[in-house]
């Protein structure tokens, strides 16, 4: 888990560096010479995204990839961290404006890896007490609406999303140690499982044909 988080942070730093290089003015302009940065002749073929949110498809802190199948369609995948372990997703989007702008509608599937021996405070037969539990893996399906805005002259984007995530089976939580959890305590833990309202936002950095 720790190694995955460090790797994700490194990738986020890389995308931030790429965005800076993509939007910084040329050296000539910085020296006072007039130079207009031209928009790429061809639309993007690929996007790298950083994203966050509640029930965000790639997690609380995610790294996403959009492959442009057409001017209005992308195939999407992502990886990130969540309160239910590492998170993966696979999906697609249809955009109402070309190339990959404006409102979009999409969906797909997410998978949370779960966590072993997680220490939590919840209701037990001895009152509220710390116990050790294991959150088992959880698959979900989701639908969402998006809106994309262009940033700069290179088709980079900012977006927001709103949607709904549905568990494909009931959450599986196994108690490892501690006093027995009551039904009220188990219900409280179930509410922490992936699923429900999706609210998120992120930044997309575009890659183009050479």
Backbone as CSV, one residue per row, in Angstrom:
resi,resn,N_x,N_y,N_z,CA_x,CA_y,CA_z,C_x,C_y,C_z
1,UNK,0.832,-1.201,0.000,0.000,0.000,0.000,0.869,1.254,0.000
2,UNK,1.885,1.262,0.887,2.760,2.427,0.976,3.529,2.621,-0.319
3,UNK,4.022,1.511,-0.911,4.765,1.600,-2.164,3.880,2.133,-3.285
4,UNK,2.624,1.664,-3.332,1.690,2.129,-4.357,1.423,3.619,-4.212
5,UNK,1.293,4.080,-2.971,1.017,5.497,-2.735,2.198,6.347,-3.180
6,UNK,3.423,5.916,-2.856,4.615,6.674,-3.256,4.715,6.731,-4.775
7,UNK,4.435,5.593,-5.434,4.475,5.553,-6.899,3.461,6.507,-7.491
8,UNK,2.254,6.540,-6.922,1.213,7.426,-7.417,1.606,8.882,-7.262
9,UNK,2.206,9.241,-6.127,2.651,10.617,-5.914,3.688,10.996,-6.965
10,UNK,4.621,10.073,-7.256,5.646,10.345,-8.272,5.010,10.591,-9.628
11,UNK,3.998,9.814,-9.970,3.321,10.000,-11.248,2.564,11.323,-11.291
12,UNK,1.966,11.710,-10.174,1.265,12.999,-10.104,2.240,14.151,-10.297
13,UNK,3.422,14.032,-9.698,4.439,15.068,-9.871,4.870,15.145,-11.334
14,UNK,4.962,13.984,-11.992,5.328,13.968,-13.415,4.288,14.696,-14.250
15,UNK,2.995,14.428,-13.996,1.952,15.086,-14.782,1.932,16.584,-14.526
16,UNK,2.229,16.988,-13.274,2.301,18.412,-12.989,3.433,19.077,-13.743
17,UNK,4.577,18.382,-13.825,5.716,18.906,-14.585,5.381,19.002,-16.059
18,UNK,4.703,17.992,-16.582,4.304,18.015,-17.995,3.381,19.196,-18.273
19,UNK,2.414,19.432,-17.352,1.489,20.545,-17.547,2.223,21.875,-17.567
20,UNK,3.223,22.003,-16.701,3.999,23.241,-16.653,4.740,23.460,-17.967
21,UNK,5.356,22.397,-18.498,6.082,22.510,-19.762,5.137,22.805,-20.912
22,UNK,3.917,22.264,-20.836,2.965,22.443,-21.926,2.374,23.840,-21.953
23,UNK,2.339,24.520,-20.811,1.690,25.820,-20.743,2.662,26.985,-20.592
24,UNK,3.928,26.714,-20.250,4.906,27.800,-20.125,5.154,28.447,-21.480
25,UNK,5.297,29.773,-21.540,5.622,30.427,-22.795,7.032,30.115,-23.216
26,UNK,7.344,30.162,-24.517,8.698,29.891,-24.988,9.700,30.868,-24.403
27,UNK,10.979,30.449,-24.456,12.038,31.283,-23.872,12.090,32.645,-24.547
28,UNK,11.808,32.692,-25.891,11.863,33.961,-26.599,10.862,34.953,-26.041
29,UNK,9.684,34.441,-25.708,8.658,35.336,-25.170,9.049,35.829,-23.796
30,UNK,9.662,34.913,-22.991,10.077,35.320,-21.663,11.146,36.399,-21.724
31,UNK,11.911,36.468,-22.826,12.941,37.477,-22.971,12.389,38.778,-23.560
32,UNK,11.084,38.835,-23.802,10.491,40.073,-24.288,10.113,40.045,-25.740
33,UNK,10.473,38.980,-26.506,10.127,38.892,-27.908,8.689,38.427,-28.055
34,UNK,8.000,38.973,-29.027,6.630,38.578,-29.265,6.607,37.245,-29.994
35,UNK,5.872,36.288,-29.375,5.770,34.974,-29.989,4.460,34.366,-29.529
36,UNK,3.603,34.007,-30.466,2.316,33.417,-30.142,2.404,31.907,-30.252
37,UNK,2.094,31.223,-29.153,2.143,29.760,-29.169,0.960,29.225,-29.946
38,UNK,1.233,28.440,-30.968,0.180,27.939,-31.837,-0.496,26.720,-31.213
39,UNK,-1.806,26.605,-31.456,-2.540,25.416,-31.045,-2.096,24.250,-31.928
40,UNK,-1.935,23.036,-31.375,-1.535,21.894,-32.199,-2.470,21.710,-33.396
41,UNK,-1.899,21.329,-34.536,-2.690,21.190,-35.760,-3.703,20.062,-35.647
42,UNK,-3.367,19.025,-34.878,-4.257,17.886,-34.728,-4.734,17.780,-33.286
43,UNK,-5.957,17.272,-33.068,-6.473,17.116,-31.705,-5.714,16.035,-30.950
44,UNK,-5.894,15.958,-29.635,-5.167,14.970,-28.831,-5.528,13.532,-29.216
45,UNK,-4.589,12.639,-28.960,-4.843,11.209,-29.113,-4.878,10.512,-27.750
46,UNK,-4.473,11.244,-26.701,-4.334,10.628,-25.385,-4.323,11.729,-24.333
47,UNK,-4.910,11.452,-23.177,-4.864,12.381,-22.041,-4.359,11.645,-20.803
48,UNK,-3.572,12.354,-19.996,-3.220,11.912,-18.652,-3.927,12.845,-17.685
49,UNK,-4.637,12.276,-16.692,-5.424,13.088,-15.773,-5.016,12.837,-14.324
50,UNK,-5.139,13.881,-13.505,-5.105,13.746,-12.052,-6.501,14.086,-11.555
51,UNK,-7.015,13.324,-10.599,-8.406,13.525,-10.166,-8.569,13.222,-8.694
52,UNK,-9.660,13.737,-8.130,-9.998,13.479,-6.741,-11.501,13.645,-6.574
53,UNK,-12.020,13.239,-5.414,-13.437,13.415,-5.156,-14.001,12.319,-4.271
54,UNK,-15.308,12.391,-4.045,-16.039,11.395,-3.266,-16.524,10.307,-4.220
55,UNK,-16.156,9.055,-3.957,-16.466,7.937,-4.852,-15.924,8.168,-6.263
56,UNK,-14.876,8.971,-6.375,-14.216,9.194,-7.656,-13.793,7.842,-8.242
57,UNK,-14.025,7.586,-9.536,-13.718,6.264,-10.093,-12.301,5.771,-9.835
58,UNK,-11.312,6.675,-9.806,-9.936,6.238,-9.537,-9.492,6.548,-8.111
59,UNK,-10.436,6.881,-7.231,-10.107,7.014,-5.821,-9.973,8.438,-5.324
60,UNK,-9.627,8.528,-4.049,-9.461,9.832,-3.408,-8.344,10.624,-4.062
61,UNK,-7.299,9.938,-4.503,-6.196,10.553,-5.226,-5.876,9.629,-6.390
62,UNK,-6.250,10.044,-7.606,-6.166,9.122,-8.722,-5.391,9.633,-9.913
63,UNK,-4.920,8.690,-10.706,-4.241,8.973,-11.963,-5.024,8.258,-13.064
64,UNK,-5.525,9.017,-14.042,-6.416,8.491,-15.075,-5.766,8.591,-16.452
65,UNK,-6.236,7.757,-17.368,-5.747,7.741,-18.744,-6.943,7.680,-19.686
66,UNK,-7.002,8.585,-20.667,-8.065,8.615,-21.663,-7.466,8.384,-23.043
67,UNK,-7.872,7.325,-23.716,-7.442,7.046,-25.083,-8.557,7.492,-26.022
68,UNK,-8.237,8.372,-26.978,-9.246,8.920,-27.885,-9.530,7.927,-29.012
69,UNK,-10.695,7.307,-28.965,-11.097,6.384,-30.023,-11.712,7.134,-31.198
70,UNK,-12.294,8.298,-30.925,-12.887,9.177,-31.936,-12.931,10.575,-31.345
71,UNK,-13.334,11.560,-32.138,-13.349,12.937,-31.640,-14.318,13.128,-30.485
72,UNK,-15.288,12.227,-30.336,-16.289,12.350,-29.275,-16.324,11.148,-28.338
73,UNK,-15.348,10.245,-28.438,-15.365,9.025,-27.617,-13.970,8.758,-27.060
74,UNK,-13.892,8.442,-25.766,-12.633,8.010,-25.158,-12.835,6.708,-24.399
75,UNK,-11.789,5.906,-24.369,-11.715,4.726,-23.509,-10.870,5.123,-22.310
76,UNK,-11.379,4.891,-21.097,-10.768,5.428,-19.886,-10.350,4.322,-18.925
77,UNK,-9.270,4.582,-18.188,-8.825,3.682,-17.126,-8.103,4.524,-16.084
78,UNK,-7.993,3.988,-14.873,-7.312,4.747,-13.829,-6.958,3.896,-12.630
79,UNK,-6.101,4.471,-11.786,-5.646,3.807,-10.569,-5.449,4.860,-9.492
80,UNK,-5.706,4.475,-8.242,-5.514,5.435,-7.164,-5.680,4.792,-5.797
81,UNK,-5.778,5.644,-4.778,-5.946,5.195,-3.401,-7.351,5.543,-2.923
82,UNK,-7.832,4.779,-1.936,-9.160,5.050,-1.370,-9.196,4.567,0.070
83,UNK,-10.315,4.788,0.752,-10.484,4.314,2.120,-10.790,2.822,2.163
84,UNK,-10.911,2.193,1.000,-11.207,0.759,0.914,-10.092,0.063,0.121
85,UNK,-8.863,0.523,0.287,-7.724,-0.055,-0.408,-7.424,0.656,-1.713
86,UNK,-6.569,0.068,-2.521,-6.277,0.617,-3.844,-7.502,0.488,-4.738
87,UNK,-7.588,1.383,-5.737,-8.791,1.410,-6.576,-8.400,1.464,-8.048
88,UNK,-9.114,0.673,-8.850,-8.931,0.647,-10.296,-10.272,0.912,-10.969
89,UNK,-10.238,1.465,-12.187,-11.490,1.566,-12.934,-11.230,1.438,-14.423
90,UNK,-12.292,1.039,-15.135,-12.285,0.950,-16.585,-13.645,1.434,-17.072
91,UNK,-13.644,2.345,-18.057,-14.908,2.875,-18.543,-14.733,3.592,-19.865
92,UNK,-15.742,4.353,-20.253,-15.679,5.127,-21.486,-16.595,6.330,-21.357
93,UNK,-16.380,7.315,-22.251,-17.191,8.535,-22.245,-17.560,8.924,-23.676
94,UNK,-18.736,9.538,-23.786,-19.175,10.143,-25.043,-19.324,11.643,-24.821
95,UNK,-18.670,12.455,-25.666,-18.641,13.906,-25.515,-19.619,14.558,-26.507
96,UNK,-20.267,15.624,-26.074,-21.214,16.320,-26.934,-20.535,17.356,-27.827
97,UNK,-19.263,17.661,-27.535,-18.535,18.644,-28.324,-17.168,18.085,-28.690
98,UNK,-16.786,18.262,-29.949,-15.481,17.775,-30.425,-14.447,18.901,-30.362
99,UNK,-13.161,18.611,-30.011,-12.655,17.299,-29.613,-12.655,17.126,-28.101
100,UNK,-13.439,16.220,-27.620,-13.496,15.845,-26.199,-13.657,17.051,-25.274
101,UNK,-14.722,17.812,-25.512,-14.999,19.019,-24.718,-16.468,19.083,-24.338
102,UNK,-16.790,20.098,-23.492,-18.170,20.335,-23.101,-18.712,19.224,-22.225
103,UNK,-20.018,18.981,-22.341,-20.642,17.925,-21.547,-20.284,16.553,-22.113
104,UNK,-20.159,15.594,-21.192,-19.892,14.208,-21.580,-20.652,13.286,-20.632
105,UNK,-20.970,12.110,-21.131,-21.659,11.104,-20.327,-20.899,9.795,-20.435
106,UNK,-20.735,9.131,-19.297,-19.935,7.916,-19.311,-20.312,6.963,-18.205
107,UNK,-19.621,5.856,-18.185,-19.845,4.842,-17.166,-18.754,3.802,-17.229
108,UNK,-18.846,2.833,-16.328,-17.847,1.786,-16.304,-17.903,0.994,-15.018
109,UNK,-16.776,0.401,-14.672,-16.674,-0.464,-13.505,-15.455,-0.063,-12.671
110,UNK,-15.611,-0.146,-11.361,-14.509,0.122,-10.436,-14.239,-1.131,-9.602
111,UNK,-13.022,-1.208,-9.080,-12.650,-2.337,-8.218,-11.771,-1.821,-7.094
112,UNK,-12.243,-1.978,-5.850,-11.463,-1.645,-4.663,-10.841,-2.918,-4.107
113,UNK,-9.539,-2.873,-3.856,-8.808,-4.074,-3.449,-9.120,-4.522,-2.038
114,UNK,-9.648,-3.599,-1.196,-9.876,-3.915,0.204,-8.636,-3.668,1.045
115,UNK,-8.779,-3.867,2.356,-7.661,-3.675,3.292,-7.699,-4.752,4.361
116,UNK,-6.527,-5.211,4.769,-6.415,-6.227,5.818,-6.035,-5.576,7.140
117,UNK,-6.600,-6.103,8.224,-6.251,-5.688,9.592,-6.325,-4.171,9.778
118,UNK,-7.438,-3.596,9.402,-7.657,-2.156,9.568,-8.206,-1.887,10.970
119,UNK,-7.588,-0.948,11.680,-8.038,-0.585,13.022,-9.125,0.485,12.926
120,UNK,-10.307,0.195,13.508,-11.421,1.144,13.474,-12.078,1.210,14.847
121,UNK,-12.751,2.307,15.128,-13.568,2.450,16.326,-15.030,2.310,15.921
122,UNK,-15.735,1.379,16.534,-17.139,1.178,16.188,-17.885,0.581,17.384
123,UNK,-19.191,0.431,17.252,-20.014,-0.100,18.340,-19.802,-1.602,18.483
124,UNK,-19.501,-2.027,19.727,-19.325,-3.450,20.031,-20.209,-3.825,21.221
125,UNK,-20.164,-5.103,21.588,-20.948,-5.550,22.745,-20.443,-4.909,24.035
126,UNK,-19.233,-4.327,24.007,-18.667,-3.627,25.169,-18.739,-2.111,25.004
127,UNK,-19.621,-1.645,24.124,-19.685,-0.214,23.834,-18.743,0.122,22.687
128,UNK,-18.564,1.408,22.442,-17.685,1.810,21.343,-16.251,1.474,21.720
129,UNK,-15.569,0.756,20.834,-14.217,0.281,21.144,-13.449,0.065,19.854
130,UNK,-12.092,0.082,19.927,-11.276,-0.215,18.739,-11.295,-1.710,18.440
131,UNK,-11.438,-2.039,17.173,-11.392,-3.430,16.730,-10.567,-3.494,15.446
132,UNK,-10.140,-4.697,15.098,-9.411,-4.906,13.853,-10.324,-5.646,12.876
133,UNK,-10.452,-5.105,11.665,-11.315,-5.711,10.650,-10.567,-5.766,9.321
134,UNK,-11.063,-6.606,8.437,-10.554,-6.668,7.070,-11.680,-6.318,6.113
135,UNK,-11.442,-5.303,5.257,-12.397,-4.940,4.218,-12.063,-5.764,2.976
136,UNK,-13.006,-6.568,2.528,-12.775,-7.415,1.367,-12.991,-6.632,0.074
137,UNK,-12.455,-7.159,-1.018,-12.526,-6.465,-2.311,-13.973,-6.173,-2.704
138,UNK,-14.160,-5.040,-3.406,-15.509,-4.564,-3.730,-15.585,-4.057,-5.171
139,UNK,-16.355,-4.725,-6.035,-16.585,-4.211,-7.395,-17.857,-3.368,-7.438
140,UNK,-17.844,-2.310,-8.236,-19.000,-1.428,-8.416,-19.179,-1.098,-9.896
141,UNK,-20.377,-0.704,-10.253,-20.653,-0.120,-11.572,-21.049,1.330,-11.356
142,UNK,-20.754,2.211,-12.337,-21.093,3.619,-12.153,-21.530,4.261,-13.463
143,UNK,-22.314,5.335,-13.320,-22.701,6.224,-14.412,-22.433,7.641,-13.955
144,UNK,-21.988,8.515,-14.872,-21.653,9.884,-14.467,-21.814,10.852,-15.629
145,UNK,-22.050,12.116,-15.281,-22.050,13.223,-16.243,-20.835,14.095,-15.938
146,UNK,-20.204,14.635,-16.985,-18.988,15.424,-16.864,-19.153,16.737,-17.617
147,UNK,-18.331,17.712,-17.244,-18.190,18.902,-18.079,-16.716,19.276,-18.134
148,UNK,-16.208,19.476,-19.371,-14.800,19.770,-19.613,-14.624,21.189,-20.144
149,UNK,-13.632,21.892,-19.591,-13.251,23.216,-20.061,-11.815,23.169,-20.568
150,UNK,-11.526,23.927,-21.618,-10.173,23.981,-22.163,-9.292,24.878,-21.308
151,UNK,-8.052,24.424,-21.072,-7.042,25.214,-20.365,-5.888,25.474,-21.320
152,UNK,-5.592,26.748,-21.594,-4.474,27.085,-22.455,-4.738,26.784,-23.917
153,UNK,-3.663,26.685,-24.706,-3.751,26.536,-26.151,-3.438,25.114,-26.635
154,UNK,-3.246,24.195,-25.702,-2.822,22.854,-26.136,-3.855,21.784,-25.815
155,UNK,-5.106,22.159,-25.677,-6.208,21.227,-25.413,-6.155,20.616,-24.013
156,UNK,-5.337,21.144,-23.101,-5.422,20.688,-21.722,-6.797,21.050,-21.179
157,UNK,-7.256,20.306,-20.150,-8.632,20.464,-19.708,-8.746,20.469,-18.184
158,UNK,-9.825,21.117,-17.709,-10.291,20.986,-16.329,-11.696,20.417,-16.399
159,UNK,-12.048,19.517,-15.476,-13.393,18.948,-15.532,-13.986,18.730,-14.146
160,UNK,-15.305,18.670,-14.115,-16.053,18.271,-12.930,-16.954,17.102,-13.310
161,UNK,-17.354,16.325,-12.319,-18.220,15.177,-12.604,-19.223,14.968,-11.483
162,UNK,-20.370,14.397,-11.845,-21.433,14.073,-10.892,-22.056,12.764,-11.351
163,UNK,-22.204,11.804,-10.438,-22.754,10.531,-10.853,-23.182,9.667,-9.691
164,UNK,-23.322,8.369,-9.979,-23.784,7.419,-8.962,-23.058,6.092,-9.148
165,UNK,-22.614,5.509,-8.022,-21.906,4.233,-8.023,-22.738,3.182,-7.293
166,UNK,-22.878,2.005,-7.905,-23.717,0.940,-7.356,-22.864,-0.298,-7.052
167,UNK,-22.859,-0.783,-5.793,-22.110,-2.001,-5.472,-22.672,-3.203,-6.225
168,UNK,-21.779,-4.081,-6.685,-22.213,-5.285,-7.392,-22.460,-6.441,-6.433
169,UNK,-22.078,-6.275,-5.168,-22.507,-7.188,-4.107,-22.382,-6.439,-2.788
170,UNK,-23.001,-6.951,-1.746,-22.950,-6.307,-0.432,-21.509,-6.284,0.087
171,UNK,-21.140,-5.234,0.847,-19.770,-5.168,1.373,-19.453,-6.378,2.261
172,UNK,-18.246,-6.914,2.120,-17.782,-8.029,2.937,-16.760,-7.503,3.934
173,UNK,-17.109,-7.576,5.213,-16.230,-7.104,6.277,-16.029,-8.240,7.272
174,UNK,-14.793,-8.626,7.507,-14.479,-9.715,8.439,-13.779,-9.152,9.669
175,UNK,-14.293,-9.489,10.850,-13.644,-9.043,12.077,-12.452,-9.942,12.378
176,UNK,-11.326,-9.306,12.722,-10.086,-10.037,12.998,-9.869,-10.187,14.498
177,UNK,-10.068,-9.109,15.241,-9.854,-9.156,16.689,-10.690,-8.073,17.360
178,UNK,-10.786,-8.164,18.710,-11.547,-7.194,19.476,-12.904,-7.738,19.868
179,UNK,-13.629,-6.996,20.713,-14.967,-7.438,21.109,-15.908,-7.488,19.909
180,UNK,-16.904,-8.343,19.984,-17.819,-8.561,18.861,-18.524,-7.267,18.457
181,UNK,-18.576,-7.024,17.163,-19.237,-5.841,16.634,-20.746,-6.047,16.625
182,UNK,-21.491,-5.047,17.065,-22.951,-5.121,17.033,-23.457,-4.858,15.612
183,UNK,-24.749,-5.088,15.395,-25.335,-4.809,14.086,-25.238,-3.333,13.757
184,UNK,-25.407,-2.472,14.766,-25.271,-1.031,14.549,-23.856,-0.680,14.098
185,UNK,-22.860,-1.316,14.730,-21.477,-1.070,14.336,-21.182,-1.574,12.942
186,UNK,-21.749,-2.715,12.588,-21.537,-3.263,11.245,-22.196,-2.381,10.194
187,UNK,-23.394,-1.860,10.509,-24.066,-0.948,9.575,-23.220,0.308,9.352
188,UNK,-22.592,0.781,10.430,-21.729,1.963,10.327,-20.550,1.685,9.399
189,UNK,-19.947,0.524,9.505,-18.826,0.168,8.637,-19.289,-0.033,7.190
190,UNK,-20.473,-0.612,7.020,-21.003,-0.820,5.666,-21.168,0.503,4.926
191,UNK,-21.528,1.549,5.647,-21.741,2.855,5.013,-20.434,3.456,4.503
192,UNK,-19.304,2.944,4.963,-18.009,3.428,4.480,-17.588,2.742,3.183
193,UNK,-18.329,1.729,2.772,-17.964,0.973,1.576,-18.163,1.817,0.324
194,UNK,-17.455,1.498,-0.758,-17.621,2.238,-2.017,-19.067,2.154,-2.510
195,UNK,-19.551,3.273,-3.038,-20.900,3.302,-3.591,-21.644,4.550,-3.179
196,UNK,-22.623,4.947,-4.013,-23.427,6.123,-3.726,-23.052,7.297,-4.624
197,UNK,-23.276,8.493,-4.112,-23.058,9.718,-4.877,-21.594,9.885,-5.269
198,UNK,-21.362,10.253,-6.530,-20.019,10.563,-7.031,-19.923,12.064,-7.267
199,UNK,-18.945,12.698,-6.664,-18.629,14.105,-6.919,-17.120,14.188,-7.089
200,UNK,-16.664,14.710,-8.222,-15.229,14.758,-8.446,-14.812,15.855,-9.398
201,UNK,-13.510,16.079,-9.474,-12.954,17.022,-10.441,-11.515,16.632,-10.728
202,UNK,-10.962,17.190,-11.810,-9.591,16.855,-12.150,-9.049,17.692,-13.283
203,UNK,-7.798,17.430,-13.641,-7.105,18.121,-14.726,-6.609,17.088,-15.735
204,UNK,-6.735,17.417,-17.027,-6.280,16.543,-18.117,-5.161,17.225,-18.884
205,UNK,-4.099,16.490,-19.163,-2.980,17.003,-19.931,-2.877,16.191,-21.205
206,UNK,-2.896,16.861,-22.354,-3.051,16.198,-23.639,-1.731,15.800,-24.282
207,UNK,-1.770,14.721,-25.031,-0.668,14.270,-25.866,-1.181,14.212,-27.303
208,UNK,-0.302,14.537,-28.281,-0.731,14.701,-29.653,0.088,13.845,-30.609
209,UNK,-0.411,13.726,-31.839,0.379,13.111,-32.913,1.652,13.933,-33.127
210,UNK,2.735,13.246,-33.455,3.975,13.960,-33.782,3.896,14.517,-35.199
